[in-house]
Amino acid sequence: MVEFTVMKWLALPLLAAAATVGGPSALKLSSPGLWELRKVPDGKPVRQCVGDVAALAQIEHSAGRCARKLISSDGTGVVFRYNCPGGDFGQSKLTVVTPRALTIETQGISGGLPFNYVVHARRMGNCPTV
């Protein structure tokens, strides 16, 4: 299984430019900011400023320059598929539990190995100003 590391979170704000302006309707309920992300069942919480909530779909490949495509969207969830250079890819379902809480179910191939896990994401507030 691919390790879930803090370094993967550092590139999430850079993915904001790749998202569609306005985003899918379900994700309009949530907003950018400081999010706490925890891999289920017992992952260590990691806090990260997220510039675009849709970027969380590429949580496994957050540092990659992947092409993301919206597959489906309804009132409470969205499904994205993405392909990355080097043959890595993934599919993620983001479910809005509340405007400040998401469940991310993700699976695919990373570094030639399969991954499949769930992350709970919780918005903690605005990002600190520097």
ZIZICOR-V609026 format. One record per residue. N is the residue number from 1. RES is the residue in one letter. OMEGA is omega as a letter, one per 40 degrees, with the letter a starting at -180 (999 if undefined). Layout:
n->N res->RES omega->OMEGA
n->N res->RES omega->OMEGA
This chain:
n->1 res->M omega->a
n->2 res->V omega->i
n->3 res->E omega->i
n->4 res->F omega->a
n->5 res->T omega->i
n->6 res->V omega->a
n->7 res->M omega->i
n->8 res->K omega->a
n->9 res->W omega->a
n->10 res->L omega->a
n->11 res->A omega->a
n->12 res->L omega->i
n->13 res->P omega->i
n->14 res->L omega->a
n->15 res->L omega->a
n->16 res->A omega->a
n->17 res->A omega->a
n->18 res->A omega->a
n->19 res->A omega->i
n->20 res->T omega->i
n->21 res->V omega->a
n->22 res->G omega->i
n->23 res->G omega->i
n->24 res->P omega->a
n->25 res->S omega->a
n->26 res->A omega->a
n->27 res->L omega->i
n->28 res->K omega->i
n->29 res->L omega->a
n->30 res->S omega->a
n->31 res->S omega->i
n->32 res->P omega->i
n->33 res->G omega->i
n->34 res->L omega->a
n->35 res->W omega->i
n->36 res->E omega->a
n->37 res->L omega->a
n->38 res->R omega->i
n->39 res->K omega->a
n->40 res->V omega->e
n->41 res->P omega->a
n->42 res->D omega->i
n->43 res->G omega->i
n->44 res->K omega->i
n->45 res->P omega->i
n->46 res->V omega->i
n->47 res->R omega->a
n->48 res->Q omega->i
n->49 res->C omega->a
n->50 res->V omega->a
n->51 res->G omega->a
n->52 res->D omega->a
n->53 res->V omega->i
n->54 res->A omega->i
n->55 res->A omega->i
n->56 res->L omega->i
n->57 res->A omega->a
n->58 res->Q omega->a
n->59 res->I omega->i
n->60 res->E omega->a
n->61 res->H omega->a
n->62 res->S omega->i
n->63 res->A omega->a
n->64 res->G omega->i
n->65 res->R omega->a
n->66 res->C omega->i
n->67 res->A omega->a
n->68 res->R omega->i
n->69 res->K omega->i
n->70 res->L omega->a
n->71 res->I omega->i
n->72 res->S omega->i
n->73 res->S omega->i
n->74 res->D omega->a
n->75 res->G omega->a
n->76 res->T omega->a
n->77 res->G omega->i
n->78 res->V omega->i
n->79 res->V omega->i
n->80 res->F omega->i
n->81 res->R omega->i
n->82 res->Y omega->i
n->83 res->N omega->a
n->84 res->C omega->i
n->85 res->P omega->i
n->86 res->G omega->i
n->87 res->G omega->i
n->88 res->D omega->i
n->89 res->F omega->i
n->90 res->G omega->i
n->91 res->Q omega->a
n->92 res->S omega->i
n->93 res->K omega->i
n->94 res->L omega->i
n->95 res->T omega->i
n->96 res->V omega->i
n->97 res->V omega->i
n->98 res->T omega->i
n->99 res->P omega->a
n->100 res->R omega->a
n->101 res->A omega->i
n->102 res->L omega->i
n->103 res->T omega->a
n->104 res->I omega->i
n->105 res->E omega->a
n->106 res->T omega->i
n->107 res->Q omega->i
n->108 res->G omega->i
n->109 res->I omega->i
n->110 res->S omega->a
n->111 res->G omega->i
n->112 res->G omega->a
n->113 res->L omega->i
n->114 res->P omega->i
n->115 res->F omega->i
n->116 res->N omega->a
n->117 res->Y omega->a
n->118 res->V omega->i
n->119 res->V omega->i
n->120 res->H omega->a
n->121 res->A omega->a
n->122 res->R omega->i
n->123 res->R omega->a
n->124 res->M omega->a
n->125 res->G omega->i
n->126 res->N omega->i
n->127 res->C omega->i
n->128 res->P omega->i
n->129 res->T omega->a
n->130 res->V omega->999
